[in-house]
């Protein structure tokens, strides 16, 4: 077996989708303002999708949530800086 063979697992497919979506999302809206609110809303959409929707919809909603979580972890959400400063005092 060649060392160049790429194994596609569910995890690698998911992470590839997340990275592609991060690039699309940053091109569409480079601002990180409001990311935390969008992430919170997305988690609710996943919860609803798990109950009501086909699995491909759940997968896509999870990609969106992971994309937002990645952006929050890397970029933050400056709209919450006032709250963070208040809590740090």
Buried (B, 14 or more C-beta within 10 A) or exposed (E): EEEEEEEEEEEEEBBEBBBEBBEEBBEEEEEBBBBBEBBEEBBEBBEEBEEEBEEEBBBBBBBBBBBBBBBBEEBBBEBBEEEEEEEEE
